[in-house]
């Protein structure tokens, strides 16, 4: 596994996303066994960063992540857990309650990284960050971040946060580069902020092409692994692919070990 470091923290380049673990927008207990199998396997092979949210499965994703962690016997301090507050909970008191609810579902004393999941029209960021800052001071949150924030909102967040903004989690892949065009990636790289790429293989629907296929063949890898390796090669970029399939979970994890040549990286970067 490769790691990405900023002055305050080092994280693995590839973590485990949990969208659809435990359901989509509401709990779906019919996928509990499949979800727990995926989480247990990810923990077993060495994933240490798990990304969840109160929105995922209506909170059930957090419950399953907590259960899998407890069953694994791993030390809490050896893992890095990210969760997120929904846009409808951005008022001061709602933020505090949302965090308490996430901690209860996770059955953990603290969350390593807590994100504003989506910006909301009319939100009062100063009010939201007063609550987030309190959570950090109280030791319930270790680090703060945002998700789906444009450059202006990211800068505003920095001005309201008492501690450094650790990440902006955004869609980023070979085919999705809107946060390159809007300047967020370059700003994060300049300011020592992680850009956490979600949907890094387009929800498993990454379109193949000759360039991807040839590079994958050269590395005895899949096109999905090459797409992840391309992200991993970029400074300040980490990513959180998700899969239920044990083979894909392992392949995603091992993507960090693929060493692209300069020419290969350039060819992938020029794809549109």
Buried (B, 14 or more C-beta within 10 A) or exposed (E): BBEBEBEEBEBBBBBBBBBBBBBBEEBBEEBBEBBBBBBBBBBEEEBBBBBBBBBBBBBBBBBBBBBBBEEBEBEEEEBBBBBBBBBEBBBBEBBBBBBEBBBEBBEBEBBBBBBBBBBBEEBEBEBBBBBBBBBBEEEBBBBBBBBBBBBEBBEBBBEBBEBBBBBBBBBBBBBBBEBBEBBBBBBBBEBBBBBBBBBBBBBEEBEEEEBBEEBBEEBEBBBBBBBBBBBBBBEBBBBBBBBBBBEBBBBBBBBBBBEBEEEBBEBBBEBE
